[in-house]
């Protein structure tokens, strides 16, 4: 495996992206997304015409993750509030 080849760089970027989606902590996930972006940029530098559109998709994955995590946190807080409010109304 040659770490300077564009396809190897792309695979490393995909691996870091997949790992980021498995991590619930946003700060830790951001580290993996940043590593992925680094490898994707290197792949684009090697073969721009092949990876330029995929780079945009990678950025979309990052935004999708942070949107999903934010929505999940809001839903969890609403559920905790609702359950807490419900418990206070019980006799």
Beta strands, then each sheet from edge to edge (+ up, - down):
end
